[in-house]
Amino acid sequence: MARTRRREGSRTAAAPSGAPGPASELVPLPHNVAVELLAAAVNDFAELHGIRVLTIKGRVLADQGLRAVRGSSDVDVLVDPSAFERLWGLLRSSGWTDRDKAVLVELPREGTVLAPHARTLEHPQWPCHLDLHRYYPGFLSPAQDVFDTLWEARSTIELAHRVCPVPSATDHWLVAALHATRSRDAVQLLDLEERAAERLSADMGDLSQRAVATGAVGPLRDTLKRLTGDTFALSTEADRLTALWRRRVESPDDLPETLAEQFAGASWPARARLAARKLVPSPRFAQAFFGVADDPLSLLRFYLRRIVTAPAKLLRILEAARRRRS
């Protein structure tokens, strides 16, 4: 899927993937150009294989008036959950690799905030990453139901001269608000509230209805009440997931329920990989999520602490699994 550009003398032409000839010079794409081209290419690739995807965040939010115009660091697409693994396999056969080597088990049918939600992919010929989302954290309804709901109301945008499916402005506002809430970005959330009052003020009732339809009501209950004045009653399951969402947002470390949920839907080989990843996270994960310095001694100290605290964490996970079964 990836293509590079080739300069020969004063001519610039498209060249297929692979090593350039002796008279060719690789010309790196500017980052902003690469992001837009990759978004279009992924949409084209998915459509070619009959897979539904929605491009989210980035320039799409700006074009919909839901954020200020600024550069994007990567490409985000929300994938039909039923075709997620198939798209990943097709991309892998095209030279993409999983940066974090995440262990993704089957999603719970009732919805989740605990399972890993995306694969971050990279390719040697692209200067930006590709984030494939199989669900978006904060939509508490079942992942397939959420995607089908978003797809039914989808809009389109032109990226690199290709028409790409995107969430409607109302649905995309919910995506952005969930992202800001999960990131605890109060400034971004306030900006979204102000933009909703301007951009979506014609029908705030639709915002409430879409939040109910996708299960975003619990995580965004306070924000939605400020905007719409509506109060929302949650089902027992939605209330449970909302409580887990809040703990997940506020907790710097994984909850014991996270591994318990993933173990419940995993094969024994996958459980072994999950346990290994829990005990010995990758160096990049340790640096990104635990603030570990990028040097061998710091990483060694981190892994030794993980081993020492493993028995206590295992007991918490087993207790969470017992509660899940009861």
Disulfide bonds with the S-S distance in Angstrom:
none
